[in-house]
Amino acid sequence: MSRRMSPALLLLVAATAAACVTVNVYFPEAAVKDLSQQIEQEVQRQAALRAGEQPPPPPPPPPEDPPPPASGQQSSLLDLLFGVTPAHAQVAAPEITNPAIRKLIESRSARYAELQTYLERGILGESNKALLEVRNLDALTDLKARADVQRLVRAENADREELFKEIAAAKNVDLSQLDRVRATYAEAIQQGARPGTWIQDPGGSWKQK
């Protein structure tokens, strides 16, 4: 005759089983990086427009092999004339038009040119957490200039922190993974940084691009 397990024993077995389960939290790294790159390109474009300059052209999309056409399927007129396939079309992420993200893009673009001056002089650097860091203020002897740099850094980093949260919300990423959003965004910033910019690698070491 079989015996029933006591409620206490059942709870113990259930708790043990739950402890052995590994939960893998999904993180859409490719989607977050793509959105990060598009946001940085838009910040640069807006900054160029503010300065009355020609905005930089968007980079070409990565090459992809188009899927083979179905049997008997004919290429579209666009394909025949220009060799363009849907796989090569670059589509802007819809999050770029998100009002909160647009506001942060505009705010950052207003200080972009000034920050680039300090980045090029090595006064500032791009950290592995996608934040600006003050590296060397020795080149600034004026106390007011030093205070202005630190004020700019605080304002820029505050905008970036808000941006990371907006990206997480847009891509349905839990805020517990915000560090992964920062690390992914740091890659996008550093890849688009100008030559000579000081950047921090994932291990914490600094080097010039």
C-alpha positions, 0 to 999 in steps of 0.5 A: 500500500502506497503512502502519500507524501506529507505536505512538508515533504512535498514543499521540500521536494518542490523547493529543491527542484526549483533551486536546480532550475537555471533561468536564462533571461533573454537579452536581444543584444543585436536589436539593442546594438542596432538601435544604439547605433541608429541613435548615435547616428541621429545625435551626430546628424542633429549636431551637424544640422545645428552647426549648419554642416552637411550631416554624415551619411548613414553607413551602408547596411551589412551585406546579406545574401537575398533569399532565392526566388521561388520557382517561376518567381520574377524579379521586381522592376526595381531589382532588374533596374537597380539590383536592389533587393529588400534584404539590402534596404535599411529601415530606421528603427521605429524607436527613433521616433519615440518622443522620449528618445527624440527629446534625449537625442535633441538634448545630447546633440546640443552639446555634441560639438563641445564634447567632441572638442574635449574628447579630441584633446584627451580631456574626456574619454568614453568608458566601457559603461557608455558614459563619459569620464574626465581623464585629464584636466591639466590642459585646462588652467582656468577653473571656470573651464574645468567646472564647465567640463564637469557640468557638461559631463554630468548633463551628458551622462544623465541623458545617457542614463535615461536613454538606457532605460528608454532603450530597455523599455523599447526592447522589453528588457528588464531593468536588472539587465541595464548593465548589459544595455550599457555595455552594448551601447558602449560598443556602439559609441566606441565604434563610431568614435573619432580616431584619437578618442580615449576609450575604455575596453571591457577589462577597464584599460584605456587606449586611444582609438 
